[in-house]
Amino acid sequence: MPNPPKLDPARGPRGRGITTLPASGRPGHPPTWPLPGEAAEAEAEAWAQLWATPQACEWERLGWTRTVARYCRVMVACEDPEASASMLAQATALEDRLGLTPKAMRLLLWQISKDELAEKRQEKSSAGARGRIKAVG
């Protein structure tokens, strides 16, 4: 009997690899609002913010525009102090499906790439500040 192929933990379950999302997020304008009617102001603001995230690159590839729009509606409704527990549960469920929490990203096998330029800028600014600090006796 031939040996089964070795599993590569980096490829995740069922041989699927980890998807690396760009730290800079999704470039460009958000897609057109897909739900009937016009988005409320708060929904439109949330829509624009969500489509600038790293996760939005995968949402676009997968065609999840309607799901993201529903999440915008639910999220805005949950910001009301009188929001019901079931509405809050719906928001949590959609956050998980859309990969908006660290646990959900692990389950979807998504990771955000390191922003090496930002790290270099941070190192440079930190090193510069240390060089300017002088001990006073």
Secondary structure, DSSP 8 states (H G I E B T S, - for coil): --------GGG-GGG---EEE-TT---S------SSS---HHHHHHHHHHTTSTHHHHHHHHT-HHHHHHHHHHHHHHTSTT--HHHHHHHHHHHHHTT-SHHHHHHHTEEE---HHHHHHHHHHHHHHHHH-----
